[in-house]
Amino acid sequence: MTNEEFCAWINGYLTLSEEKALNSQKIDIIKNHANLVLAVENKLYPDIVDFLEKIDQKRLSDIKSLSSF
């Protein structure tokens, strides 16, 4: 998975998800997808790193989308 593919995937997930809260299982799924990006591209966009930090800190109200990519 590339950085661009991750951005498209997470935007789709956030758009289609009826439940806006993320539990630990969903956060693990998101992190696993980010790890796929690291495996393929060996780096994450800074905005993705910021996104992952926000979900770690449970600051979900700060997360709208990653459409700025």
Summary of the structure (lengths in Angstrom):
residues: 69
radius of gyration: 11.2
end to end distance: 15.5
largest distance: 32.1
contacts: 162
relative contact order: 0.22
helix: 67%
strand: 0%
